[in-house]
């Protein structure tokens, strides 16, 4: 009896990674775990971390740069300015690029619910990671949801 072999050289999916660092704060190990998880999904071609970096831990920003994140500084104190920038960036990049198949959103903020709806309407898989508080709407809309404290494929270091 002949066993059919599956092709293993299928191209990996392209992944776009957007992180609301003001909503989800993690240690360096968890940041590495998030990237390890992303690599199980495909190739992370976009990695952006949003915060008002002048008020954040400068060593964390530096560590993210070393992990090849684009650290986007949001200097405005207008309400939801970070959310608006992240949403605009994600839409302009992901919705116009059919090669990006997966979006990882690190935030529990319900302001991202409409973005998740739009991404899914365009056939994108959306994976959400949150910490402490999360919008129930966001959990229901996501294709996959995880707590940062229990990142798959990661050994948590305390």
Secondary structure, DSSP 8 states (H G I E B T S, - for coil): -------------EEEEEEETTT----HHHHHHHHHHHHHHSEEEEEEEEE-GGGS-HHHHHHHHHTT-EEEE----STTHHHHHHHHHHIIIIIT-TTEEEEEEE---GGGHHHHHHHHHTT-EEEEEE-S---HHHHHHSSEEEEGGG-TT-----
